[in-house]
Amino acid sequence: MTTGTIDAAAAGSWRLGDRTVHRLGFGAMRLTTNADGGPSDRDRAIAVLRRAVELGVNHIDTAAFYFSALRSANELINTALSPYPDDLVIVTKVGPGKDPSGEWLPMARPDQLRGQVEENLRQLGRDHLDVVNLRVYGPEPLAEHFGALAELRDAGLIRHLGVSAIRPHQLAEAQAIAPVVCVQNSYGLGYRAGQDELVRDCAAQGIAFVPFFSLATSGREAGASGVEPEEVRAVAREHGLTPAQVRLAWLLQRGPNVLAIPGTGNPEHLAQNVAAGGLRLSPTDLARLDAVHRAG
């Protein structure tokens, strides 16, 4: 199994409403800081974004609260990619927020969501947002918040709506108010296996499932902790891959509606992540990895 230079289109595609995206996308959260917590290199971050688009990535996940002391993910995206390619879909999320010093604020009230949407519009330099996810906290009803976003969609500020960090019952609550094009929950190989049923339910409804922390293991990102189950390392060794590539390939084979959004500020890791979209694990490989998943 070789990777080489593989375009993101090799992962296949799925629709977010009336927009079609490649199933291997890019998460912008890691653009603002280095692994040591210091500010990222601005020119390098911009170069990574431009290279992602060159490699066929047309789905970028971001948020106005993705910022550090010196960097804003939205501003980096605007600088690197504006004027935006016609096929590029930028997905953001609202609900959480930070004050200018970076301290987390309480969950936004429904009447504050318009301000958060407008903040994303300003930073990205756009007149409307392709997809906005409502990031929720806890199992409480989300109707009032999601209804506020539906009003902004009707006003033309948002094209499509999604939900993030939800319990399964909350998907139906949202769907009763307005169409949901994606569910964005934390999920990965051996991480939150209880989400499997939600992945299948989303597929049955034609809804994209977009995992974050998809490279996580034991509740932490594998790249940060360095801890990997032996079976993941073994599959990687046997095929000349990195463990992260194995995890991404496994993820994409969970269902045709699964969209991966790994993030990185490293050009080499970016190329490896995109290449993973073209990998197809064998039934034997999948059986070994599924056992890891069930035990996670």
Secondary structure by P-SEA (a helix, b strand, c coil): cccccccccccccccccccccccbbbbccccccccccccccaaaaaaaaaaaaaacccbbbbccccccccccaaaaaaaccccccccbbbbbbccccccccccccccccccaaaaaaaaaaaaaccccccbbbbcccccccaaaaaaaaaaaaaaccccccccccccaaaaaaaaacccccbbbbbbcccccccaaaaaaaaaaacbbbbbccccccccccccccccccaaaaaaaaaacccaaaaaaaaaaaccccbbbbbbbccaaaaaaaaaaaaccccaaaaaaaaaaaaac
